[in-house]
Amino acid sequence: MTETSMHSHDSIRAVQWRGDHLRLLDQRRLPQEECWFDCHDAAEVTQAIRDLAVRGAPAIGIAAAWGVAMAARQNAPMDAALAMLRAARPTAVNLMWALDRMKKRIAAGADAGALAAEAQAIQDQDLAANRKMGELGAALIAAHAGVLTHCNTGSLATAGYGTALGVIRAGVAAGRIERVYAGETRPWQQGARLTMWELVRDGIPAQLIADSAAAHLMKSGAVQWVIVGADRIAANGDVANKIGTYQLAIAAKYHGVRFMVVAPSSTIDMATGTGEDIEIELRDPAELLHAAGQRTVVEGAHAWNPVFDVTPAELITAIVTERGVIERPGSIAMQAMFGW
Ligand code: MRU
């Protein structure tokens, strides 16, 4: 694949450092409005992560790193800033990974300038990892393929290009992927609102499906791969990702559709043994009881709103990272690639 074709379909950068503050594309407002807002300190970054104004595992790690850099510029108490950012969301390990990386630099005596350079390195390395994964993942896909993705794993969720959506960008650019389907990803609609916005904007033809249409789509033979991202991958290869991923993996197994997880090494958590040990974020039931700010469910009704689930390693065909591809993931292969 040439440089130009690799980099086509790639125009969005949603997390931007502006020298003394962080500018974010507000993901709560897309696709109705492309509206940017500024964070001036670690507390504002924490709030933006908690409210999903910035979301997606790598993107929240990058934003948090910039939050630490701003705290250092303002001579704020660093331990408090690190703790506040860390508590913003529990499941995506990229957040903790980025903060641990900043903490190590603080412990080594880094000043505000060096911490800003570290945050920039985290952002730049994520973009480079995404391009590498795009190449590795697309190479697994045979010509004339159809793919189904879930949630949003693109430029909005990362430094740019994306993880699973990066593989789709690369696979489309290489002419291997002919059909792209995106699940709407209830209740927050990351697929409908964000993935479709990215795909339309970057000129990649795609069709939205209701989440509940996935098994029916697989039965039709239109998709050969399900391609998703991850929020945390345990030492045995179990994958925490957006709620609904697990049921896609079960349906894929039943229909003989292959299942690819695409995530940078910052998503790997070798300190967590299995998916059972991963904390699953529970969000406000109001996200399920309302749509676009309007109550859609009868007053008095209750809801349960876990926003991630765990797909067991045995349902996964391949985990694609920037360090390489793990086929049929399990503890031994994970240890060989990511062990200490
Ligand atoms: O709740 P979100 O929107 O932050 O969840 C995002 C996901 O689950 C993505 O699939 C995952 O972070 C991978 S993004 C490259």
Boltz pocket constraint, residues with backbone or C-beta under 6 A from the ligand:
constraints:
  - pocket:
      binder: B
      contacts: [[A, 55], [A, 56], [A, 57], [A, 58], [A, 92], [A, 150], [A, 151], [A, 152], [A, 153], [A, 154], [A, 157], [A, 158], [A, 162], [A, 163], [A, 164], [A, 190], [A, 228], [A, 229], [A, 230], [A, 231], [A, 241], [A, 242], [A, 243], [A, 262], [A, 307]]
      max_distance: 6.0
